[in-house]
Amino acid sequence: MTELLKIARMACDTAMKEGAEFVDVVAGTGRSISVELENGAIKSTDVRRSFDVSIRAYVRGGMGSSNAGGYVDEKNVIEAAKKATELSKVAQPDPDFVGLPSPSTYQQVPGLYDDRIAEMDVDQVIEYAVMNIDSAKEVANDAIISGGAGLGFGERALVNSLGVEVESIGTSISANIFAIIKRGDDVGSYFEFDYARDLGDFIPDGIGAKAAEAALRFLGSRKIETCVLPVVFGPLASHGLFSALCGNANAEDIQRDRSYLIGMKGKQVASELLTIIDDGLYPRGISSGRCDGEGFPRKPLVVVERGILRSYLHNFYTANKGGEENTGHSTRGGISPTNIRPSLGSMTADEIIEDTKEGLYINRSGLSPNSVTGDISATVDFGFKIENGKLAYPVQNTMIGVNILDLLKSIDAISSDYREEPGIVMPTVRAQNLKVAGGK
């Protein structure tokens, strides 16, 4: 038995002895390294080790929570368990709370831990950050560079009073660069990144160059006329839209009457070209894991099938309250999607653009819908006007105004090629007849 599992069991047993009806505990330890860049130089470097025990106790459905952190101290953990139980006894009772997940079997997910990341030192992380300053400067010596690099390693034990015991270990690594290029009054900028759970999926070299090259392309932006156009969403922009749709399908928001997807299960929410699978078990996936934040097993979930909303995202509480199946999407702090993998089409991204005589191309997201109404009203920060099937010039003072369901239903093309980050598929998507507000 690991030390973390012993600590979690001790906290759980203490809370039960103090009178809690249900308890769950997460004990975790970790190490992180982060390097921050500013104005083309290292601004700060941070190396941390952490220890934390999170305890939730329930009496009559009312929850009390407490934490013990900083360093391993049995006395602090016991006091936190007692405090959580004390708070649960005075919390507002909740008749919809019936318990916690029971023990289950869990599928192993390959590629979530890499010794090479866990054992990496700060000098290597600094090198990842600095190499991208250099590659950006090779493209544009006057580029103003910020960003950074970092890694994390963590171990966790989750225990509850019904007998659930799950241990996990994981790593992550990332690098990002934001490049700004000023030429007189003209400004172009762009952000590029890479992240992974396994070092074999991490390609940090060239992130700075990609950011600077894109920033150069956004110089010379122009205003356009207000009009109705087809809009082509690049990989990062389409991922933002699909993430928003899945995120707003969380059952907590549905049950609290704060989602535009209320009553939409089994109904059309998108073009029949679109199917979305949320897969928390995908090997090496950035959001993958054997179980969710409550210890319930993860599994692939069809959220949208040929445009029809097939499932809401549930944790144990919302599943019981709604009389539906738990989908394993608890984050302890709420409900969230994991690795979003939409269906693919037959045209390449280039062919979709070539097939668009006049339109707007959006390179990145930022078009988040209002979670209650689904309305999008946002500035296009990284967009190009499409003319005669080509990206003609970057746009400025341009906005999109549309309801996300109308947008998704108007999709008429999804690319066969895509950008992939670990576990996540990001194709290019075209939607017809969207209102584009120009500043001309």
C-alpha atoms as one frame of an Amber mdcrd trajectory, in Angstrom:
protein
   0.000   0.000   0.000   1.377   3.410  -0.948   1.772   6.244   1.530  -0.870
   8.319  -0.273  -3.412   5.495  -0.054  -2.726   5.131   3.690  -3.271   8.857
   4.199  -6.511   8.854   2.191  -7.836   5.829   4.109  -6.957   7.454   7.427
  -8.830  10.644   6.504 -11.862   8.666   5.301 -11.954   6.502   8.445 -11.612
   9.542  10.698 -14.538  11.358   9.069 -16.753   8.268   9.306 -15.923   7.846
  13.009 -16.874  11.493  13.544 -20.375  10.812  12.186 -20.217  11.390   8.440
 -22.625   9.240   6.394 -20.478   9.311   3.236 -16.893  10.447   2.658 -14.525
  10.757  -0.260 -10.881  11.757  -0.092  -8.195  12.592  -2.622  -4.575  12.645
  -1.479  -2.024  13.850  -3.962   1.595  14.856  -4.307   3.392  16.420  -7.224
   6.269  18.344  -8.695   6.132  21.159 -11.238   8.578  23.333 -13.143   7.571
  26.505 -14.996   9.586  29.023 -16.979   7.995  32.348 -17.940   9.203  34.516
 -20.813   8.678  38.244 -21.243  10.130  40.618 -23.868  12.287  37.852 -25.312
  13.990  36.932 -22.053  13.436  34.688 -19.053  11.252  36.524 -16.550  10.967
  33.831 -13.886  11.630  30.175 -13.127   9.643  28.257 -10.550  10.159  24.746
  -9.155   7.585  23.420  -6.698   6.650  20.290  -4.809   3.145  19.937  -3.457
   1.114  17.784  -1.093  -2.619  18.091  -0.589  -5.475  16.100   0.931  -9.026
  17.071  -0.053 -11.834  15.656   2.114 -15.580  15.814   1.453 -17.993  14.568
   4.107 -21.779  14.230   3.743 -24.606  14.176   6.284 -28.216  14.094   4.997
 -26.822  15.127   1.634 -25.241  18.279   2.997 -21.549  18.529   2.185 -18.653
  19.799   4.240 -15.168  20.022   2.782 -11.716  20.714   4.114  -8.110  20.496
   2.940  -4.758  19.690   4.475  -1.715  20.688   2.469   1.849  21.860   2.442
   3.553  18.763   3.837   2.637  15.300   5.095   1.384  15.689   8.674  -0.961
  13.113  10.197  -2.308  15.575  12.751  -3.287  18.105  10.044  -5.031  15.407
   7.984  -7.042  14.190  10.975  -8.049  17.739  11.895  -9.154  18.398   8.301
 -11.273  15.228   8.310 -12.932  16.288  11.562 -13.547  19.774  10.190 -15.169
  18.452   7.002 -17.519  16.281   9.089 -18.374  19.150  11.416 -19.287  21.359
   8.440 -21.393  18.612   6.832 -23.575  18.354   9.946 -24.622  22.017   9.650
 -24.811  22.136   5.846 -28.158  22.434   4.074 -29.570  18.892   3.587 -30.022
  17.791  -0.022 -32.674  15.139  -0.674 -31.295  14.508  -4.183 -27.994  13.246
  -2.797 -28.110   9.450  -2.444 -24.467   8.495  -2.120 -21.169   8.055  -3.921
 -19.867   5.651  -6.566 -19.304   2.029  -5.559 -16.121   0.044  -6.296 -15.676
  -0.909  -9.933 -13.083  -2.145 -12.389 -10.968   0.367 -14.259  -9.401   0.215
 -17.682  -5.697   0.928 -17.943  -4.875   3.905 -20.178  -1.413   3.800 -21.828
   0.874   6.787 -22.117  -0.227   8.966 -19.196   3.111   8.763 -17.388   6.637
   9.161 -18.723   9.773   8.757 -16.580  11.625  11.122 -18.899   9.267  13.966
 -17.973   9.081  13.081 -14.282  12.875  13.107 -13.980  13.541  16.175 -16.148
  15.420  19.058 -14.544  14.824  22.784 -14.780  17.700  23.340 -17.261  15.909
  21.277 -19.911  12.671  23.245 -19.441  14.610  26.499 -19.750  16.149  25.170
 -22.981  12.668  24.457 -24.421  11.624  28.035 -23.672  14.784  29.717 -24.952
  14.976  27.700 -28.185  11.646  29.213 -29.172  12.824  32.753 -28.565  15.653
  32.009 -30.987  13.429  30.386 -33.618  10.978  33.312 -33.487  13.817  35.845
 -33.864  15.130  33.964 -36.887  11.793  34.667 -38.582  11.412  38.267 -37.384
  14.208  39.820 -35.349  11.888  42.587 -34.151   9.292  40.167 -32.753   8.287
  40.778 -29.138   8.196  37.357 -27.496   6.412  36.110 -24.378   5.264  32.679
 -23.270   7.086  29.882 -21.529   7.413  26.167 -20.880   6.564  23.847 -18.049
   6.035  20.321 -16.828   4.163  18.520 -14.116   4.365  15.149 -12.377   1.726
  13.937  -9.952   0.552  10.913  -7.955  -2.942  10.598  -6.524  -5.005   8.248
  -4.375  -8.817   8.485  -4.291 -10.766   6.693  -1.551 -14.422   6.762  -0.515
 -16.434   5.248   2.320 -18.072   2.691   0.023 -14.778   1.029  -0.764 -13.542
   2.828  -3.872  -9.742   2.943  -3.976  -8.012   4.236  -7.100  -4.392   5.254
  -7.494  -3.006   7.112 -10.490   0.226   8.668 -11.700   0.717  11.103 -14.563
   2.961  13.582 -16.295   2.475  16.556 -18.600   4.725  18.939 -20.493   4.007
  22.081 -22.508   5.502  25.073 -24.285   3.865  28.211 -25.683   4.913  31.383
 -27.477   3.043  34.630 -28.134   4.678  36.767 -30.831   3.881  40.422 -31.515
   5.356  42.218 -34.529   5.037  45.987 -34.912   5.842  47.747 -38.150   4.945
  51.414 -37.708   1.260  51.552 -36.784   0.730  48.043 -38.128   0.624  45.184
 -35.614   0.436  41.448 -36.146   0.351  38.802 -33.417  -0.201  35.105 -32.880
  -0.016  32.389 -30.228   1.334  28.852 -30.761   1.755  25.922 -28.373   2.343
  22.230 -27.882   1.585  19.925 -24.950   1.731  16.228 -24.180   1.608  13.510
 -21.518   4.384  11.470 -23.155   7.657  13.053 -24.295   7.367  11.268 -27.638
   4.309  13.420 -28.438   6.033  16.691 -27.501   7.502  18.735 -30.363   8.671
  22.045 -28.886  11.171  22.968 -31.590   9.743  25.524 -33.998   6.843  26.803
 -31.879   8.401  30.267 -31.820   8.961  30.240 -35.588   5.349  29.217 -36.215
   4.059  32.004 -33.964   6.250  34.634 -35.649   5.368  33.451 -39.168   1.674
  33.673 -38.341   2.112  37.100 -36.737   3.709  38.356 -39.963   0.679  37.133
 -41.930  -1.581  39.266 -39.739   0.186  42.493 -40.707  -1.739  44.670 -43.138
  -5.223  43.921 -41.807  -8.215  45.608 -43.459 -11.812  46.426 -42.668 -14.559
  44.613 -44.553 -18.208  45.323 -45.303 -20.989  43.946 -43.122 -22.438  40.969
 -44.959 -23.650  37.376 -44.786 -20.875  34.947 -45.674 -19.756  31.352 -45.325
 -17.253  31.141 -42.460 -14.425  28.621 -42.378 -13.251  27.767 -38.876  -9.647
  26.611 -38.613  -8.697  23.717 -36.310  -8.366  25.741 -33.106 -11.544  27.701
 -33.828 -13.618  24.586 -34.542 -12.277  22.938 -31.395 -13.457  25.946 -29.412
 -16.969  25.593 -30.811 -17.165  21.835 -30.192 -15.718  22.228 -26.686 -18.343
  24.845 -25.913 -21.140  22.564 -27.143 -19.952  19.608 -25.043 -19.253  21.834
 -22.044 -22.762  23.278 -22.143 -24.186  19.745 -22.298 -23.169  19.216 -18.680
 -26.135  17.985 -16.642 -25.518  20.335 -13.722 -26.260  23.346 -15.926 -29.228
  21.544 -17.479 -30.756  20.771 -14.083 -30.188  24.324 -12.870 -31.861  25.854
 -15.953 -28.753  27.612 -17.177 -27.999  25.984 -20.541 -29.304  26.518 -24.070
 -29.397  22.706 -24.382 -32.257  22.220 -21.922 -34.764  19.824 -23.480 -32.528
  19.213 -26.498 -31.502  15.616 -25.789 -32.642  13.515 -28.746 -33.062  16.598
 -30.910 -30.994  18.112 -33.701 -28.367  20.568 -32.474 -25.989  20.453 -35.454
 -25.608  19.442 -39.074 -26.020  15.722 -39.720 -22.383  15.788 -40.871 -21.305
  16.162 -37.244 -20.690  13.360 -34.761 -18.723  14.060 -31.583 -17.228  11.437
 -29.284 -15.837  12.411 -25.897 -13.170   9.830 -25.043 -11.568  10.010 -21.611
  -9.774   6.700 -22.185  -7.813   7.713 -25.284  -4.135   6.616 -24.993  -1.804
   9.508 -24.085  -4.792  11.885 -24.126  -4.263  15.185 -22.375  -7.526  14.715
 -20.412  -7.451  10.927 -20.182  -7.652   8.878 -17.010  -9.044   5.608 -15.677
 -11.736   7.370 -13.676 -13.310  10.756 -13.124 -12.937  12.975 -10.055 -15.317
  10.796  -8.022 -13.739   7.451  -8.879 -16.323   6.451 -11.484 -14.875   4.600
 -14.527 -14.405   6.608 -17.695 -15.590   5.407 -21.098 -16.032   6.836 -24.617
 -19.310   8.737 -24.923 -21.210   9.725 -28.082 -22.347  13.268 -27.301 -23.617
  14.149 -30.785 -24.529  11.607 -33.484 -25.247  12.868 -36.992 -26.307  16.187
 -35.518 -28.523  14.722 -32.766 -27.645  15.407 -29.115 -27.442  11.900 -27.649
 -26.221  12.496 -24.111 -25.701  15.009 -21.371 -22.479  14.823 -19.336 -23.116
  13.509 -15.817 -21.469  12.963 -12.470 -22.904  10.623  -9.805 -25.219  13.277
  -8.317 -26.729  14.588 -11.563 -27.171  11.072 -12.963 -29.227  10.049  -9.935
 -31.224  13.268  -9.942 -31.970  13.004 -13.662 -32.602   9.269 -13.647 -29.887
   8.770 -16.264 -26.608   6.900 -16.605 -23.493   8.351 -15.001 -21.102   9.217
 -17.835 -18.024   9.675 -15.618 -17.399  13.377 -16.185 -16.962  14.647 -12.623
 -14.030  16.963 -11.972 -14.815  17.175  -8.234 -15.368  20.866  -8.812 -18.041
  20.321 -11.488 -18.610  18.495 -14.773 -16.415  18.832 -17.850 -15.715  17.086
 -21.180 -12.420  15.259 -21.726 -10.889  14.517 -25.151 -13.219  15.777 -27.898
 -13.009  13.859 -31.179 -15.395  15.004 -33.950 -16.125  13.099 -37.134 -14.154
  13.883 -40.299 -15.280  14.669 -43.835 -13.949  14.018 -47.325 -12.440  17.388
 -48.338  -9.066  18.638 -47.106  -8.846  21.994 -45.348  -7.242  23.525 -48.453
 -10.037  22.156 -50.640 -12.677  23.674 -48.358 -11.019  27.091 -48.670 -10.600
  26.687 -52.447 -14.297  25.769 -52.663 -15.267  29.017 -50.906 -15.496  31.823
 -53.468 -15.975  34.527 -50.842 -15.981  34.085 -47.096 -14.238  34.576 -43.787
 -11.566  32.303 -42.297 -11.163  32.282 -38.512  -7.835  30.933 -37.330  -8.454
  30.721 -33.590 -11.340  30.493 -31.148 -12.626  33.191 -28.800 -16.179  32.745
 -30.089 -17.594  31.398 -26.827 -21.404  31.290 -26.677 -23.482  32.580 -23.799
 -24.081  29.392 -21.801 -27.755  30.228 -21.198 -28.844  31.589 -24.586 -26.219
  30.103 -26.911 -25.681  33.500 -28.542 -22.241  34.396 -29.862 -21.225  38.015
 -30.247 -17.465  38.268 -30.483 -14.616  40.046 -32.212 -12.665  38.072 -34.796
  -9.092  38.545 -33.567  -7.372  36.165 -35.994  -9.285  36.135 -39.263  -8.738
  36.365 -43.014 -11.022  37.408 -45.834 -11.430  34.626 -48.386 -11.598  35.770
 -52.006 -11.632  33.468 -55.026 -10.804  30.461 -52.871  -7.730  31.981 -51.230
  -6.864  33.700 -47.949  -6.634  37.228 -49.353  -5.792  39.447 -46.346  -6.274
  39.626 -42.540  -9.339  41.454 -41.262  -9.829  44.019 -38.508 -12.826  45.453
 -36.614 -14.812  42.374 -37.586 -17.405  40.589 -35.465 -19.530  37.446 -35.633
 -23.110  37.455 -34.348 -24.955  34.123 -34.361 -26.557  31.517 -32.131 -24.255
  28.513 -31.773 -27.037  26.058 -32.653 -27.777  27.938 -35.885 -24.060  27.950
 -36.639 -23.643  24.221 -36.008 -26.731  23.365 -38.064 -25.324  25.319 -41.019
 -22.097  23.284 -41.205 -21.713  21.935 -44.738 -18.093  20.729 -44.711 -15.692
  19.097 -42.243 -12.135  18.458 -43.340 -10.499  15.053 -43.653  -7.196  16.406
 -42.319  -6.836  17.940 -38.888  -4.546  19.244 -36.181  -4.103  16.715 -33.397
  -3.043  17.346 -29.849  -2.873  14.256 -27.611  -6.365  12.739 -27.663  -7.955
  15.753 -29.370  -8.961  15.978 -33.045  -9.341  19.474 -34.538 -10.557  19.597
 -38.164 -11.358  22.612 -40.315 -15.109  23.299 -40.576 -17.249  25.485 -42.846
 -20.618  26.974 -41.903 -22.873  28.781 -44.374 -24.759  32.092 -44.171 -23.351
  33.667 -41.030 -23.719  37.363 -40.296 -20.348  39.103 -40.277 -20.233  42.673
 -38.999 -17.418  44.635 -40.641 -16.107  48.048 -39.667 -15.992  49.465 -43.209
